[in-house]
Amino acid sequence: MAKVEMTVNGKTVSGEVEGRTLLSDFIRGGLQLTGTHVGCDTSQCGACVVHVNGQAVKSCTMFAAEAEGAEVTTIEGIGGNDGSLSTVQQAFQDYHGLQCGFCTPGMVMSATALLKDNPKPTEAEIREYLEGNICRCTGYHNIVKAIMAASGQDVGAIAAE
């Protein structure tokens, strides 16, 4: 067992972990932040995306010990302190960029990272960026619309698939 300490959603947290404990397991089990979902355990689905030191990371591919001293943001940490939704979260709600909701936290976290790096992505750039996130319900159309809207762009030009 090893002690890890990191900042999660602006708060310093610590815990005892085994060397093989994944960051996703530490977040969900150790910190009880269950918005980060685990869908595949093989880094295929993207449901577990969090930000580590400002970069989108699939938390099922990172050991908790590797996040020692890091700044970690989960889906619970991207909205306002008053409970308001982030711009991306609000756009997902407004454009119904979800269906069952299982992939939504990872999609929102990935979209947030994309817009940080590319504030006005094209439809093609959004679709390419989301290749690491799987949604089994929506067909991605409304997810792409939501991300375009969150970037302040016209969503009317997005062709239906």
LOZAMAR-646948 format. One record per atom (N, C-alpha, C, CB): x, y, z. Coordinates in steps of 0.02 Angstrom, whole numbers, plus 50000, padded with zeros to 5 digits. Glycine has a CB too. Example, Ala and Ser with C-alpha at 12.3 -4.5 7.8 and 13.67 -1.06 7.14 Angstrom:
506604971650390/506154977550390/506604983550390/505654977650452/506424988850354/506844994750357/506455000250394/507044997050286/
This chain:
500424994150000/500005000050000/500455006250000/499525000050061/500215011249964/500585017549960/500085023249971/500955018349892/500325028549999/499905034450008/499965038849946/500105038350072/499385041149921/499385045949865/499035052249887/499045042849802/499275057749861/498955064149874/498915067949809/499335068149928/498345070849796/498245074749735/497695079849748/498055070149674/497605084249702/497065089049706/496525086849658/497305096449691/495935085649683/495375083449641/494815088649647/495115076249663/494645091549590/494125096649588/494255102249637/493445093549602/494905104049643/495095109749685/495215108149758/494585114849680/495125101849779/495215100049849/495785094949854/494565097149878/496205095849903/496745091149915/496445084849946/497295094149961/496605079149916/496365072749940/496955067949946/495815069749893/496875063049988/497385057949994/497055051350011/497915059850048/497435046050001/497175039350016/497715034150010/496595037649971/497565028350035/498015022650029/497795018449969/498015018350095/498265016849926/498105012949866/498625007449856/498065017449804/498405002049826/498874996949803/499194999649739/498514990049791/499764997049722/500114999249662/499704998349599/500754995549656/499264993549598/498864992149538/498204995849535/498734984749533/498065000049585/497435003749587/497415008849531/497335007249655/496905008349490/496815013049435/496545019649460/496355010149381/496705024949425/496455031549445/495685031449445/496715036949397/495385028149397/494645027749395/494375024449458/494405023949332/494705019249482/494475015749542/494575020149604/494855009149550/495125023849606/495245028349663/494715033849664/495955031349659/494565036649606/494065041949601/493385039349623/494035044849530/493185033749595/492505031049608/492455028049678/492325025849555/492925023549695/492875019949758/493165023749816/493215013449751/493745026549807/494085030049862/493785036849877/494805030849846/493585040449825/493335047249835/492575047749829/493655051849786/492255042349808/491525042149800/491275047249749/491175043349866/491685048749698/491485053049643/491295048449585/492075058049622/490665046649583/490445041449537/490225043949468/489885037649568/490325050349455/490175052949388/490645050349335/490195060449389/491255048649354/491735045649308/491535038349300/492465046249334/491335036549240/491095029749228/491645025249200/490495029849179/491585018849213/492035013849185/491605009249142/492425009949241/491735009349078/491315005449033/491654999449003/491085009748979/492314999349002/492634993848965/493264991148999/492804996148896/493604995149039/494234993049071/494784991749020/494134986949113/494694993648958/495204992348907/495394998648868/494964986948859/495195004448892/495355010748860/495025011648792/496095011348853/494475008448781/494135008948716/493555013848716/493895002148696/493205014548772/492565018048769/492585025448787/492085014748815/493055027648828/493105034648846/492635037048900/492995038748786/492245032548930/491775034548982/492135037149045/491325028749000/492765035449052/493145037049113/493595043149105/493555031249133/493495047149053/493945052849041/493885057949098/493775056248974/494475059849123/494555065349172/495115069749146/494705062649245/495225075349178/495795079549160/496325078849214/495585087049151/496935077549192/497505077149238/498005082449215/497835069849238/498115087149259/498545092949243/498335096149177/499275090749239/497675096649168/497395100149110/497335096049047/497805105949096/497535089749048/497515085448989/496975080048998/498205082248975/496605078748945/496105073348947/496465066648950/495635073648885/496265062548999/496585056149011/496035050949024/497085056449070/496105045148995/495665039549012/495915036749078/495655033948955/495525037949130/495755036349198/495815028849211/495295039349248/495545024649166/495635017449174/496315015149147/495065013649138/496695019749119/497355017949092/497915020849134/497425020349020/497745023949190/498245027249231/498185024649303/498165035049229/498745023149333/498735021149403/498635027249447/499395017449422/498295026349502/498185031849549/498845034749572/497765029549609/499345030549583/499995032849606/500335037449554/500455026949620/500165036649490/500445041049439/500165048049443/500315038149369/499605048849477/499295055449485/499535058949549/498545054749486/500025056149582/500305059149643/500485066449628/500925055149667/500215071049668/500365078049661/500015081649603/501085078949654/499605078049566/499285080849506/498655084649524/499125075349457/498445088749476/497795092149478/497325087949435/497835099649451/496815085149465/496335080849430/495645084249432/496305073649463/495325084349374/494645087049371/494205081549343/494605093449326/493655080249379/493165075349357/492545079149333/492985070349415/492055075549308/491435078649286/491105082649342/490955073249260/491185080549404/490895084149460/491225091049471/490955080049523/491815091949442/492195098149454/492175103249399/492885096449468/491805102049345/491845106949290/491285112049290/491835103349225/490765110949329/490235115849335/490415121349383/489575112549356/489965126049394/490085131449441/490025129149513/489605137149428/490335132749558/490295131149629/489575131649655/490745135749670/489165135449619/488465136249639/488015130749611/488215143049617/488315125849578/487925120349549/487715121549477/487315119249590/487905127349450/487745128749380/488155124249334/487865136149364/487885123049275/488225118849227/488765122749190/487725115849177/489285119249168/489775122449125/489455123749057/490425117949117/489785127549015/489525128948949/489415122548910/490015133548911/489875117948914/489815111548878/489235107448906/490475107448881/489185106948972/488635103249003/487965106248982/488705103349079/487915112848983/487295116148964/487115114748891/487345123648976/487615114748848/487495113348777/487275106148767/488135114648736/487555101448805/487335094448801/486605093948821/487775089948845/486405097848872/485705097748893/485275101048839/485625101348960/485475106848815/485075110648767/484975106948700/485385117348754/485495103448678/485465100048613/485375092548620/486105101448574/485185090348678/485055083248693/485635078848668/484395081048661/486235080648691/486835076848672/486935070748717/487445081248676/486395067648736/486435061648778/485795057648766/486515063548853/485835051548785/485235047448783/485215043448848/485215042648720/485575037948852/485575034248915/486005037848967/485835027048905/486495041748945/486905045648990/487545042349013/486525047549048/487645036048997/488235032549022/488885035548996/488205025149004/488905037248932/489515039948903/489585047448915/489525038648828/489055050748938/489035058048941/489605061148981/488385060148970/489775058749041/490325061949077/490985061949037/490435058449144/491145056349007/491755055948967/491715060348905/491885048848946/491125060548873/491035064848815/491115072248834/490335063748784/490805074248889/490855081248912/491575082948929/490395082348973/491925078448963/492615079848981/493055080248918/492885074349028/492945075848870/493325076148808/493165082448770/493165069948764/492525084248766/492325090348730/492625096548763/491565090848728/492645096648828/492935102248865/493675102948848/492835101448941/494025097348845/494735097448828/494835099748755/495055090548838/494415097248711/494455099248640/494375106848634/493925095648598/493865109648666/493735116848659/494265121048692/493055118448688/494605118348741/495165121948772/495735122548721/495415118248836/495865117148685/496415117048636/496215119848569/496655109948627/495575119348551/495335121548485/494645124748496/495295115448434/494635131248511/494005134548529/493455134548476/494145141448549/493635133748413/493135133848359/493255127948311/493175140548319/493175121848335/493305116048293/492775115248239/493345109648335/492975112348184/492495110648131/492125104348152/492845109748062/491595102848116/491225096648129/491695090648121/490625095948081/492105090648069/492565085148058/493075084448115/492935086047991/493315090148140/493795089848195/493475087148259/494085096848208/492845088948270/492495086248329/492415078748323/491795089648337/492185076548265/492085069348255/492745065448262/491775068048187/493285068248236/493935064948242/494155064748315/494465068548198/494065070148351/494285070448421/493905065448463/494185077448449/493275064348447/492855059748487/492935052448468/492135061748481/493405050848424/493495043848404/493655039348463/494055043348353/493925041948516/494085038048575/493525037448625/494675040948609/492945040148608/492355039848651/491795036148614/492125046948673/491525031048646/490995027248615/490325028948646/491135019648620/489835030248603/489145031048624/488745025848587/488865038448611/488385021848623/487995016448591/487275018548577/488005010248634/487085024648596/486385026648590/486245032148539/486145028848656/486655037248537/486455043448504/486635044048430/486735049148539/487135040448408/487365041448339/487795047748333/486785041848292/487955051048388/488415056648392/488145063148364/489045054948357/487605063148326/487375069148293/487255074848343/486735067748254/486875073648394/486725078948443/487325080548487/486135076948486/487765075848496/488385077248534/488795082248495/488785070648546/488865081248430/489245085848388/488905092748388/489305083148315/488245092848383/487875099148385/488005102748451/487125098048376/487995099148506/488105102148572/488805105148576/488015096848627/489305101748551/489985104348554/490055110448509/490495098848533/489755110248451/489755116148407/489425122048442/489405114648339/488855120848474/488505126148509/488925128848567/487825123648536/489245124448604/489665126548660/490255130848636/489935120548698/490465129848573/491005133848546/490755140448516/491385129848492/490095141548520/489815147648494/489685147748419/490255153248511/489705141848389/489605141348316/488895139348299/490095136348287/488705140748238/488035139048212/487985131548205/487905142548144/487465128648233/487355121448228/486915119648170/487065118848292/486625124548137/486175123248082/486495120048022/485855129448061/487155120748015/487515118047957/487685110647965/488145122047945/487575107848023/487755100848035/487235096448001/487795099248111/487475092347956/487025088047917/486805082147961/487375085447853/486175080247953/485925074347988/486245068247957/485135073947984/486395063548000/486715057347975/486215052047963/487235054748025/
